[in-house]
Amino acid sequence: MAKNPLKIVMIRRGSSTVENVPSQNLITFIRKKVLLGTDELSGDGKDWIRVDRHYQLRKFFAINEGDPSKMEVVGTPRFEDKSEEGELLPPPGFTGNLEEVAGLLKDINGREQ
């Protein structure tokens, strides 16, 4: 029997659960590192699966060579450029992306009012 795609899911990280997460936003949350591979996903609150093991979402995670326990989001920005002092510099736009992710986290967790 074919299942209908879920429009709303639950996300669990440790003892915290967020309900009513639109499934259409999951890929965006993965790319922005709001949703981690170790987070768990459920449609009913009873059966849970790690995000990086879900058959539709696992392709957004790549296994680091040499250590399959470490997962990395595909397309993760690299800190490769070096300043004159030899320090690693973030890729262009990285700070703005962090601020956007912080806003998404506030939306997911509910803004304090």
C-alpha positions as CSV (number, residue, x, y, z in Angstrom):
1,M,0.0,0.0,0.0
2,A,1.5,3.4,-1.0
3,K,1.7,6.1,1.6
4,N,0.7,9.7,1.0
5,P,3.5,12.2,1.5
6,L,3.4,13.9,4.9
7,K,2.9,17.7,4.8
8,I,3.7,18.2,8.5
9,V,6.3,16.3,10.6
10,M,7.8,16.3,14.0
11,I,11.6,16.8,14.7
12,R,13.3,15.6,17.8
13,R,16.7,16.5,19.1
14,G,17.6,15.0,22.4
15,S,14.7,15.6,24.7
16,S,13.3,18.5,22.7
17,T,10.5,17.9,20.1
18,V,9.3,20.5,17.6
19,E,5.8,19.7,16.1
20,N,4.1,21.1,13.0
21,V,7.3,21.4,10.9
22,P,6.3,21.7,7.2
23,S,8.0,18.8,5.3
24,Q,8.7,21.1,2.3
25,N,11.1,23.1,4.5
26,L,13.3,20.1,5.5
27,I,15.8,20.4,2.7
28,T,16.3,24.1,3.3
29,F,16.8,23.4,7.0
30,I,19.4,20.7,6.2
31,R,21.3,23.0,3.9
32,K,21.2,25.8,6.5
33,K,22.3,23.3,9.1
34,V,19.3,23.9,11.2
35,L,18.3,20.3,10.8
36,L,21.2,17.9,11.6
37,G,21.7,14.3,10.4
38,T,21.5,13.1,14.0
39,D,18.1,14.8,14.5
40,E,15.1,12.5,14.3
41,L,12.0,12.7,12.2
42,S,8.5,11.4,12.8
43,G,5.1,11.7,11.2
44,D,3.1,10.3,14.1
45,G,5.3,10.8,17.2
46,K,5.7,7.1,17.7
47,D,8.1,5.9,15.0
48,W,11.2,8.0,14.7
49,I,14.1,7.8,12.1
50,R,17.4,9.7,12.0
51,V,17.2,12.4,9.3
52,D,20.5,11.1,7.7
53,R,18.9,7.6,7.4
54,H,15.6,8.7,5.9
55,Y,15.4,7.4,2.3
56,Q,14.5,10.7,0.8
57,L,16.8,12.9,2.9
58,R,20.0,10.9,3.2
59,K,21.3,12.0,-0.1
60,F,21.7,15.5,1.4
61,F,24.4,14.1,3.7
62,A,27.8,12.8,2.6
63,I,30.0,10.4,4.6
64,N,33.4,11.8,5.4
65,E,36.1,9.5,4.1
66,G,37.8,7.4,6.8
67,D,35.1,8.0,9.4
68,P,31.6,7.0,8.5
69,S,30.3,8.2,11.9
70,K,30.9,11.8,10.8
71,M,28.3,13.2,8.5
72,E,28.6,16.4,6.6
73,V,26.0,18.3,4.7
74,V,26.6,18.3,1.0
75,G,27.8,21.7,-0.1
76,T,29.2,22.7,3.3
77,P,31.2,25.9,3.0
78,R,35.0,25.4,3.5
79,F,37.3,27.7,5.5
80,E,40.2,27.5,3.1
81,D,41.2,31.1,2.4
82,K,43.8,32.5,4.7
83,S,44.4,36.0,6.0
84,E,47.8,37.6,6.1
85,E,48.3,36.2,9.6
86,G,47.5,32.7,8.4
87,E,44.1,32.5,10.0
88,L,41.3,30.7,8.2
89,L,38.6,33.0,6.8
90,P,35.0,32.2,6.3
91,P,33.6,32.0,2.8
92,P,31.9,35.2,1.4
93,G,28.4,35.6,2.8
94,F,28.9,33.1,5.6
95,T,28.2,35.6,8.4
96,G,24.9,36.6,6.7
97,N,24.0,32.9,6.4
98,L,24.6,32.4,10.1
99,E,22.3,35.3,10.9
100,E,19.6,33.8,8.6
101,V,20.0,30.4,10.3
102,A,19.6,32.0,13.7
103,G,16.4,33.5,12.5
104,L,15.2,30.1,11.3
105,L,16.0,28.6,14.7
106,K,14.0,31.2,16.4
107,D,11.1,30.5,14.1
108,I,11.4,26.7,14.7
109,N,11.7,27.1,18.5
110,G,9.1,29.9,18.7
111,R,10.0,33.4,19.3
112,E,9.8,34.7,22.8
113,Q,7.2,37.4,23.2
